[in-house]
């Protein structure tokens, strides 16, 4: 009996495999789970003598082929899985395996080691000088907000590295800087009576006393199990600042599950593994408000990603309007009035004027970008509105002058005597009249 040579069978298998990869690359008929992480948009390059000569067209074709190769996602996940399963490593250089299977983000390790402080400010003393200026800007902001009956609250979110430093790689444990940026801001907040919540100290005091961990092994934000406590504490503080009763957060069901929320399993997601990691069941709590009949205030939140879990919970339902400006850059709101960039917002002043409270949330890494520049954003909005208001006042006074013959005649004489245009003289008289009215009111 004649048997086909093994090499022929192997050739057919390889041919079928390459054909399938080729067809998948062109058609993508089989839908694959996208890889997690940031991937910049592809920038097409047109063929020309210049792009061919400098190699940009060839680089574009290479990048395009990599992006669209068939079953690329499966191949990458398979490689990542073997590397993690056999060696406990990740191909994502932003992730760092710690002790006891804990995982950390590199940016947080850089911060606790002091690298971020050195890169941003050079020295601890220079940072302290800058922090003092930040407090001065905050006090000006709070004073401006008071004129609009708007309260202010700063929430210091805890970082996993500062709460669980004992699970960091030993090299980082040996080089923890003694100076904590958040602790220094807390000290300044207390000295200047700036309303704040120091969750970093709270979480440190809770460590080892809770039924569940404050952070999951594969998460960097506060664990879902802590959200009822966090949300209730924030609501209570807000109620005391705006002078009204706020509802409490009720945990209806702990809902323990091995299917973690996006935040609880974000690092695992970034590892792009082929198979899910076996994890213990942890709460993914189902929450509700204790009272839905209370008046719902408006709130503006400028925060990093630590606010996402609150915004997606019933915490946001305690407010009539809960607007979230992520990094003071992206507007996120459940009431779709405007979605986009803060810099394109049609009326920043109106938002600040209509809310009952402005809340800032920063974790240690983003403490170096104080409030994400919101002090400047708010002050610019106030200045623009003041200028707009002044113009309206000037226009109103000019109308009064032109409708009063004696006054108008006097202004005309002044214009002739000074050799200036009548319109300019009218404006100068209007500004003078407004200043005199202000002095009488004082």
ChimeraX attribute file (.defattr): number of C-alpha atoms within 10 A of each C-alpha:
attribute: neighborCount
match mode: 1-to-1
recipient: residues
	/A:1	3
	/A:2	4
	/A:3	5
	/A:4	8
	/A:5	8
	/A:6	8
	/A:7	9
	/A:8	10
	/A:9	11
	/A:10	11
	/A:11	11
	/A:12	11
	/A:13	12
	/A:14	12
	/A:15	12
	/A:16	12
	/A:17	12
	/A:18	13
	/A:19	13
	/A:20	13
	/A:21	17
	/A:22	16
	/A:23	15
	/A:24	18
	/A:25	19
	/A:26	11
	/A:27	11
	/A:28	15
	/A:29	10
	/A:30	11
	/A:31	8
	/A:32	12
	/A:33	9
	/A:34	10
	/A:35	17
	/A:36	14
	/A:37	11
	/A:38	7
	/A:39	7
	/A:40	6
	/A:41	6
	/A:42	10
	/A:43	9
	/A:44	10
	/A:45	14
	/A:46	12
	/A:47	12
	/A:48	10
	/A:49	10
	/A:50	11
	/A:51	15
	/A:52	14
	/A:53	11
	/A:54	10
	/A:55	11
	/A:56	16
	/A:57	19
	/A:58	15
	/A:59	14
	/A:60	17
	/A:61	13
	/A:62	11
	/A:63	13
	/A:64	14
	/A:65	12
	/A:66	12
	/A:67	13
	/A:68	16
	/A:69	16
	/A:70	24
	/A:71	17
	/A:72	18
	/A:73	18
	/A:74	17
	/A:75	12
	/A:76	15
	/A:77	17
	/A:78	16
	/A:79	15
	/A:80	19
	/A:81	23
	/A:82	15
	/A:83	15
	/A:84	15
	/A:85	12
	/A:86	8
	/A:87	9
	/A:88	11
	/A:89	17
	/A:90	22
	/A:91	16
	/A:92	13
	/A:93	10
	/A:94	14
	/A:95	19
	/A:96	19
	/A:97	19
	/A:98	17
	/A:99	13
	/A:100	11
	/A:101	12
	/A:102	17
	/A:103	22
	/A:104	23
	/A:105	18
	/A:106	13
	/A:107	15
	/A:108	22
	/A:109	24
	/A:110	17
	/A:111	24
	/A:112	25
	/A:113	21
	/A:114	20
	/A:115	15
	/A:116	17
	/A:117	22
	/A:118	14
	/A:119	11
	/A:120	12
	/A:121	14
	/A:122	12
	/A:123	12
	/A:124	15
	/A:125	10
	/A:126	13
	/A:127	17
	/A:128	15
	/A:129	10
	/A:130	15
	/A:131	19
	/A:132	13
	/A:133	12
	/A:134	17
	/A:135	17
	/A:136	13
	/A:137	15
	/A:138	21
	/A:139	17
	/A:140	14
	/A:141	17
	/A:142	19
	/A:143	15
	/A:144	15
	/A:145	22
	/A:146	12
	/A:147	10
	/A:148	13
	/A:149	15
	/A:150	21
	/A:151	21
	/A:152	23
	/A:153	20
	/A:154	22
	/A:155	19
	/A:156	23
	/A:157	27
	/A:158	23
	/A:159	25
	/A:160	27
	/A:161	23
	/A:162	20
	/A:163	19
	/A:164	15
	/A:165	18
	/A:166	14
	/A:167	20
	/A:168	23
	/A:169	18
	/A:170	12
	/A:171	9
	/A:172	18
	/A:173	16
	/A:174	10
	/A:175	11
	/A:176	18
	/A:177	14
	/A:178	9
	/A:179	13
	/A:180	16
	/A:181	21
	/A:182	23
	/A:183	15
	/A:184	12
	/A:185	19
	/A:186	20
	/A:187	11
	/A:188	16
	/A:189	19
	/A:190	11
	/A:191	9
	/A:192	13
	/A:193	10
	/A:194	17
	/A:195	17
	/A:196	19
	/A:197	19
	/A:198	17
	/A:199	17
	/A:200	21
	/A:201	17
	/A:202	13
	/A:203	20
	/A:204	14
	/A:205	11
	/A:206	12
	/A:207	14
	/A:208	11
	/A:209	8
	/A:210	10
	/A:211	8
	/A:212	14
	/A:213	17
	/A:214	22
	/A:215	21
	/A:216	25
	/A:217	24
	/A:218	24
	/A:219	24
	/A:220	22
	/A:221	23
	/A:222	23
	/A:223	23
	/A:224	27
	/A:225	25
	/A:226	18
	/A:227	21
	/A:228	21
	/A:229	14
	/A:230	17
	/A:231	20
	/A:232	18
	/A:233	15
	/A:234	19
	/A:235	18
	/A:236	16
	/A:237	16
	/A:238	24
	/A:239	14
	/A:240	11
	/A:241	16
	/A:242	16
	/A:243	10
	/A:244	13
	/A:245	14
	/A:246	25
	/A:247	20
	/A:248	21
	/A:249	23
	/A:250	17
	/A:251	17
	/A:252	11
	/A:253	12
	/A:254	14
	/A:255	13
	/A:256	14
	/A:257	14
	/A:258	14
	/A:259	15
	/A:260	21
	/A:261	15
	/A:262	13
	/A:263	22
	/A:264	23
	/A:265	21
	/A:266	18
	/A:267	23
	/A:268	20
	/A:269	17
	/A:270	18
	/A:271	23
	/A:272	25
	/A:273	24
	/A:274	16
	/A:275	9
	/A:276	11
	/A:277	13
	/A:278	7
	/A:279	14
	/A:280	12
	/A:281	12
	/A:282	20
	/A:283	20
	/A:284	21
	/A:285	20
	/A:286	16
	/A:287	17
	/A:288	20
	/A:289	18
	/A:290	14
	/A:291	13
	/A:292	13
	/A:293	9
	/A:294	13
	/A:295	14
	/A:296	18
	/A:297	19
	/A:298	20
	/A:299	26
	/A:300	21
	/A:301	23
	/A:302	25
	/A:303	25
	/A:304	21
	/A:305	14
	/A:306	20
	/A:307	21
	/A:308	15
	/A:309	20
	/A:310	17
	/A:311	19
	/A:312	11
	/A:313	16
	/A:314	18
	/A:315	24
	/A:316	20
	/A:317	16
	/A:318	25
	/A:319	17
	/A:320	14
	/A:321	19
	/A:322	22
	/A:323	25
	/A:324	25
	/A:325	24
	/A:326	21
	/A:327	22
	/A:328	20
	/A:329	18
	/A:330	17
	/A:331	22
	/A:332	21
	/A:333	17
	/A:334	15
	/A:335	11
	/A:336	9
	/A:337	9
	/A:338	15
	/A:339	15
	/A:340	12
	/A:341	14
	/A:342	19
	/A:343	13
	/A:344	13
	/A:345	14
	/A:346	10
	/A:347	12
	/A:348	17
	/A:349	18
	/A:350	12
	/A:351	14
	/A:352	21
	/A:353	15
	/A:354	16
	/A:355	21
	/A:356	22
	/A:357	22
	/A:358	20
	/A:359	20
	/A:360	26
	/A:361	23
	/A:362	26
	/A:363	23
	/A:364	22
	/A:365	19
	/A:366	17
	/A:367	17
	/A:368	20
	/A:369	12
	/A:370	16
	/A:371	22
	/A:372	21
	/A:373	13
	/A:374	18
	/A:375	17
	/A:376	13
	/A:377	15
	/A:378	17
	/A:379	17
	/A:380	14
	/A:381	16
	/A:382	19
	/A:383	12
	/A:384	13
	/A:385	16
	/A:386	12
	/A:387	12
	/A:388	12
	/A:389	12
	/A:390	14
	/A:391	14
	/A:392	12
	/A:393	15
	/A:394	21
	/A:395	16
	/A:396	12
	/A:397	19
	/A:398	22
	/A:399	13
	/A:400	14
	/A:401	19
	/A:402	14
	/A:403	11
	/A:404	11
	/A:405	11
	/A:406	11
	/A:407	13
	/A:408	17
	/A:409	13
	/A:410	11
	/A:411	20
	/A:412	17
	/A:413	13
	/A:414	17
	/A:415	17
	/A:416	12
	/A:417	9
	/A:418	9
	/A:419	10
	/A:420	12
	/A:421	12
	/A:422	16
	/A:423	12
	/A:424	11
	/A:425	20
	/A:426	23
	/A:427	16
	/A:428	14
	/A:429	18
	/A:430	21
	/A:431	19
	/A:432	12
	/A:433	14
	/A:434	14
	/A:435	11
	/A:436	11
	/A:437	11
	/A:438	9
	/A:439	8
	/A:440	7
	/A:441	6
	/A:442	5
